[in-house]
């Protein structure tokens, strides 16, 4: 396994070799309906078009590619609310490794089915991600397996490849808005954007019903907050130290959007792009709408990080 | 403009040069949920991931690339229920040509807005596609513009590039199911599949509430039928002669699926792939479910031709 301190843009460039063995770049599209709505030139980065429907799979591939044969054959253990787990399950299958994934008890059933469909051993444990994580990390230690933290540096480097695609496709991008769960995506974007052109503004966004990462970033120290969002992709209760450190170094701003604003953004994304966004996937659009005045005349990219919304939630949101 | 008799696989291979200047190949993904549902190995060809959300854009690009400068600067005229018009509007913008598009009076508002957003001059005329087509074709003649038939050979060659992608990605594909509106997609698939490996079975599908293309194919002569489907992408009332000729030569079967089966397939596509399919885009899945027994143990590709379903229709279908 490659040794990392905080990842650099060179590490992300290196990750491309692994990522593009299995995946192809995702589209970056401009939709006139969204431009009218936000009042500026808005582009959508379609991470929902990847296998497993979310950006995380880039990280899973890079991590598995960087593990040693011994680490891979010891089996992987991780916890997830869904997309990270699907990513590890997908990558483990490609590399013929075993994956054990702990998920919170009331997890998105479609995401759980998808993990199982990819051959992972899925175990329900605990009320939320952090509870599942503690439990499975102990289990990995007992069984001598490899525990994957959702903010492992090689995951950050893998997911950072989408940020390289953004600046290559749209070199004059001025603002990138990215949702934050554990922060790997936001870190990838920060590292790339600030290395390529420090004037690119990077804004992170999270649900106001799960503000721990935002509060910790603003306070400059870990703050635990209540967590009660429908958007499991950004449902973090305990902040992650390494992604906080990177975000403190690079991030321009970090905003909160209400769950109701996220639901409205899901409807608008469907209406204007015909793409299904899960809660986390609509957070960047919700933030863009909230920051409308500030984004005026700025060429803006919003990251549609994932599309794995359950039909049940969709029905409720459209009703 | 290149002269065509019926297009060959070589013509489609040549179209790749034009198409990939503007577009990238679309993914072909296997979803375990759909495999369980259909009872065989099912792959989805994601033409909904293209700009404008439908396969047609490949044809528009190829057509504009093949026109002479004089033809382009005379302006393009066409009729459309939506996706063909978006394709021509998109390609016209890329090639800096003017596009006038006649649409039936009660057209999908999102598709109309998208055409206008791409800079096309959209005119509402007539109750259905065929009425709009007659009118705009006369107008093109008056104004000396270039009239684009939705089954123009260079459109068939452009859209056929997705069929090349299918056989390249999944060389052991055994059955491909493709929806039929005017038939350009089905022709592209037939020509490619039968040239590459005649044992690949190609099955076309259309709505039972708009069966003219199926009835004409089965009868071996033009049959006009009533047309009353919600799925505007397959809402053909008058059959197209050139695509009928190609389909008669190559197609293995042509099935009809009821509008209610199409709506159910839209729900299943959302549930298992988290992709929004418009009616036409769900026709192939509806057909696969209907042909379940026959597809058993056959590696099957279904073409998700487009995703431009209006939010209003989606809400009704989910309710």
Interface residues (C-beta under 8 A of the other chain):
Chain A: X24 X25 X27 X29 X31 X32 X33 X46 X48 X49 X51 X53 X110 X113 X114 X116 X117 X118 X267 X270 X271 X272 X273 X274 X275 X276 X278 X307 X308 X309 X311 X314 X315 X318 X319
Chain B: X24 X25 X27 X29 X31 X32 X33 X46 X48 X49 X51 X53 X110 X113 X114 X116 X117 X118 X267 X270 X271 X272 X273 X274 X275 X276 X278 X307 X308 X309 X311 X314 X315 X318 X319
